Amino acid sequence: MHLKRFSQAQPYDAPNHRGVVGLRLQGFEPGGPENQWVGLSQFLPGGGAGPDSTPFEKIYVVLDGEMTVIVDGVETVLVKHDSCTIAPNEIRELVNQRNDVCTMLVVIPYPAGHKS
């Protein structure tokens, strides 16, 4: 088992994100997961990401608040405990349209060629 306490989580900057604090919960460390990493993103009101895409899929799980996900011009609001998968190369935009913080769990595979 690889244990990492929340107090040990390190912040990270995600490209093309605004009004967000990201914490790496698992991944990119000796003894950690071999196939993916897990982040906790805290989006301030008006915060978001994109529009952009990545060559790998992403999973978002809303833990608190609401997040609007825009794909192909269609807006979908995720609420607490809702989740979605964004396909590789799918262009998405995230926008926190509420006046409170949205907290999301993010699961992303390692980039090609990564060795933990």
C-alpha positions as CSV (number, residue, x, y, z in Angstrom):
1,M,0.0,0.0,0.0
2,H,1.2,3.5,-0.8
3,L,-0.2,6.0,1.7
4,K,-0.2,9.7,1.2
5,R,-1.9,12.0,3.7
6,F,-3.8,15.0,2.4
7,S,-1.4,17.2,4.3
8,Q,1.4,15.8,2.1
9,A,-0.3,16.7,-1.2
10,Q,1.7,19.1,-3.3
11,P,0.2,21.8,-5.5
12,Y,0.6,21.7,-9.2
13,D,-0.2,24.1,-12.1
14,A,-2.3,22.7,-14.9
15,P,-1.9,24.3,-18.3
16,N,-4.8,26.6,-19.5
17,H,-6.5,26.6,-16.1
18,R,-7.7,29.7,-14.3
19,G,-9.0,30.3,-10.7
20,V,-8.0,26.9,-9.6
21,V,-5.8,25.2,-7.0
22,G,-4.7,21.7,-7.9
23,L,-3.3,19.3,-5.4
24,R,-1.6,16.0,-6.5
25,L,-3.0,13.3,-4.2
26,Q,-1.3,10.3,-5.9
27,G,1.2,9.9,-8.7
28,F,4.6,10.9,-10.0
29,E,6.4,9.5,-6.9
30,P,8.3,6.4,-6.0
31,G,6.0,3.6,-4.8
32,G,2.9,5.4,-6.2
33,P,0.5,4.3,-8.9
34,E,2.0,2.9,-12.1
35,N,-0.7,3.8,-14.6
36,Q,-2.4,7.0,-13.6
37,W,-2.3,10.0,-11.2
38,V,-5.0,11.6,-9.1
39,G,-5.5,15.2,-8.5
40,L,-7.9,17.3,-6.4
41,S,-8.9,20.5,-8.1
42,Q,-10.6,23.4,-6.3
43,F,-12.2,25.9,-8.7
44,L,-13.1,29.3,-7.4
45,P,-16.2,31.0,-8.7
46,G,-15.6,31.9,-12.3
47,G,-12.7,29.5,-12.5
48,G,-12.3,26.9,-15.2
49,A,-10.1,25.3,-17.8
50,G,-9.8,25.3,-21.6
51,P,-11.2,25.1,-24.1
52,D,-8.5,22.5,-25.0
53,S,-7.9,18.8,-25.3
54,T,-5.3,16.2,-24.4
55,P,-4.2,13.1,-26.2
56,F,-5.4,11.0,-23.2
57,E,-8.7,10.5,-21.4
58,K,-9.6,12.2,-18.2
59,I,-12.2,11.4,-15.5
60,Y,-13.8,14.1,-13.4
61,V,-15.8,13.5,-10.2
62,V,-17.5,16.4,-8.5
63,L,-17.0,16.1,-4.8
64,D,-18.7,19.4,-3.9
65,G,-20.3,22.3,-5.7
66,E,-21.2,22.3,-9.4
67,M,-19.2,22.4,-12.6
68,T,-20.3,23.2,-16.1
69,V,-18.6,21.0,-18.8
70,I,-18.9,22.2,-22.4
71,V,-18.3,19.8,-25.2
72,D,-19.3,20.4,-28.8
73,G,-21.2,23.5,-27.7
74,V,-23.3,21.5,-25.3
75,E,-23.3,22.5,-21.6
76,T,-23.7,19.8,-19.0
77,V,-23.8,20.7,-15.3
78,L,-22.2,18.1,-13.0
79,V,-23.3,18.2,-9.3
80,K,-22.0,16.5,-6.2
81,H,-21.0,12.9,-7.0
82,D,-21.6,13.2,-10.7
83,S,-18.8,12.1,-13.0
84,C,-17.8,12.2,-16.6
85,T,-15.1,10.8,-18.9
86,I,-13.5,13.1,-21.4
87,A,-12.2,11.1,-24.4
88,P,-8.7,11.5,-25.9
89,N,-8.5,14.6,-28.1
90,E,-12.1,15.7,-27.1
91,I,-12.2,19.5,-26.7
92,R,-13.7,20.5,-23.4
93,E,-14.2,23.6,-21.4
94,L,-14.8,23.7,-17.6
95,V,-16.5,26.7,-16.0
96,N,-17.6,27.1,-12.3
97,Q,-20.7,29.3,-12.8
98,R,-21.6,29.3,-9.1
99,N,-20.6,31.6,-6.3
100,D,-19.0,28.8,-4.2
101,V,-16.0,26.6,-4.7
102,C,-16.3,23.4,-6.9
103,T,-14.1,20.6,-5.7
104,M,-13.3,17.8,-8.3
105,L,-11.3,14.6,-8.2
106,V,-9.4,14.2,-11.5
107,V,-7.9,10.9,-12.7
108,I,-5.5,11.0,-15.6
109,P,-3.2,8.4,-17.1
110,Y,0.5,9.1,-17.1
111,P,2.0,10.6,-20.3
112,A,3.5,8.1,-22.8
113,G,6.9,7.0,-21.7
114,H,6.5,7.9,-18.1
115,K,8.2,5.7,-15.5
116,S,7.2,6.0,-11.9
